[in-house]
Amino acid sequence: MEEYQHSKKARYLAAVVYLVILAVVLTGTYFSEQQKAEAKAQQSVDR
């Protein structure tokens, strides 16, 4: 039973790490898209 508790804890930790990495990637993608849209809008104004 103790082995099950250890594996449960390891799976939980792996899931949390995965979600943190996923959140970082999605946040970075969001900010990147915002910057691209901003640059495109600025380029349109400059012309």
C-alpha positions as CSV (number, residue, x, y, z in Angstrom):
1,M,0.0,0.0,0.0
2,E,2.9,2.3,0.7
3,E,4.2,1.9,-2.8
4,Y,0.8,3.0,-4.1
5,Q,1.0,6.2,-2.0
6,H,4.5,7.0,-3.3
7,S,3.4,6.4,-7.0
8,K,0.3,8.5,-6.4
9,K,2.5,11.4,-5.0
10,A,4.8,11.1,-8.0
11,R,2.0,11.2,-10.5
12,Y,0.5,14.2,-8.7
13,L,3.8,16.0,-8.8
14,A,4.3,15.2,-12.5
15,A,0.8,16.5,-13.3
16,V,1.5,19.8,-11.5
17,V,4.9,20.2,-13.2
18,Y,3.2,19.5,-16.6
19,L,0.5,22.1,-15.9
20,V,3.0,24.7,-14.9
21,I,5.0,24.2,-18.1
22,L,1.8,24.3,-20.2
23,A,0.8,27.5,-18.5
24,V,4.2,29.1,-19.3
25,V,4.1,28.1,-22.9
26,L,0.5,29.3,-23.4
27,T,1.2,32.6,-21.7
28,G,4.3,33.1,-23.8
29,T,2.3,32.4,-26.9
30,Y,-0.4,34.8,-25.9
31,F,2.1,37.7,-25.3
32,S,3.9,36.9,-28.5
33,E,0.7,37.2,-30.5
34,Q,-0.1,40.4,-28.8
35,Q,3.3,41.9,-29.7
36,K,2.9,40.8,-33.3
37,A,-0.5,42.4,-33.5
38,E,0.8,45.6,-31.9
39,A,3.8,45.7,-34.3
40,K,1.5,45.2,-37.3
41,A,-0.8,48.0,-36.2
42,Q,2.2,50.3,-35.7
43,Q,3.5,49.4,-39.1
44,S,0.1,50.3,-40.7
45,V,0.2,53.7,-38.9
46,D,3.7,54.4,-40.1
47,R,2.8,54.0,-43.7
